[in-house]
Amino acid sequence: MAKIDSKDFTSNIIRISRLSPVTKDGPIPKETRFAVFTFEAFFDITGFSRQDNISFTWFYYDNVEKNNWVQMVNTINATIYFIPHKPNLPWMVSGNEPNYDKTQNPWIDALDMLLEWGVKNKNDVVEIAIQITEHVNLNLNLKYATNNKGRSSVTSGDIFDCSIFISNLANLKPDKIPPVNCTDCATVVSTFANLLGANLYQTRFGGYSLAGFDCNKVIVIGETSWKYPFEDIGGKGFSYHEIAFLGERVYTNKIFDACLKVNQNAANNPNASKVALLPSNQQFAALSDWEYKEDHIKNLKSGTLTARYR
């Protein structure tokens, strides 16, 4: 319980008043700006969840006239989101970063969308990233932008228009949702996973030449058949490909690629029947076994790979 400024209710963060703030445990230092409330004792929380219609009654301590707690406002009903870990970039939560923008606080619309994606009650960030990758690939009616040469629909440079993405899914019929490319898919996975505390980064790899690199046949998002990328317009590969990395960009770290499925037999048994694998928590490149890079990128006859990091 604390004395607060009612004008700050709209900020979604309860701010302590600078005027002699107090709690039931005594005065708060004047430099303190935020009150921290602990709810774990009141809810059975197993992971990411939302609790609706939680009632709060606010009091302040009047140590001048009544020397007692005084009810400040009427009871307020609130919705509380419990997230398993502190959000990572691009979600800025402390306000200490340069160019801090309140629009990059965690969004309620984004949290609600994650609940719709089946991430509820999950606590492990890897499980969260896997669930998001699978849902983006399978359940959002997204299609790869083959006909417009892989152009992005919701990213531009280093900017992700998250509001447009959410609006498209909520308001457009499935056949009207703009097509996506690998950058869009990697950005969606990393942005939404990091909202719940994952540590994903997007990275690109491309060909040793500006011409890009050839691929093994894949199933791009929104399709069901095995093809080379852009095969219908004469293509056999990508000029680059973007994926979400877990942690630093090293060959042994795990990746998440919602943009396509690879053939699990492409590298070590190319004559066998194709087995579709959505790369989700898969090691990027092999040290002693076949992994994502080997299944995705077409090998030269010499055995060297035709792609590298950019």
Buried (B, 14 or more C-beta within 10 A) or exposed (E): BBBBBEEBBEEEBBBBBEEEBBBEEEEBEEEBEEBEEEEEEEEEBEBBBBBEEEEEEBBBBBEEEEEEEEEBEEEEEEEBBBBBBEBBBBBBBEEEEEEEEEEBBBBEEBBBBBBEBEBBEBBEBBBBBBBBBBBBBBEBBBBBBBEEEBEBBBBEEEEBBBEEBBEBBEEEEEEEBBBBBBBBBBBBBBBBBBBBBBBBBBBBBBBEEEEBBBBBBBBBBBBEEBBBBBBEEEBBBBBBBBBBBBEEBEEEBBBBBBBBBBBBBBBEEEEEEBEEBBBBEBBBBBEEEBBBBBBBBBBEEEEEBBBEEE
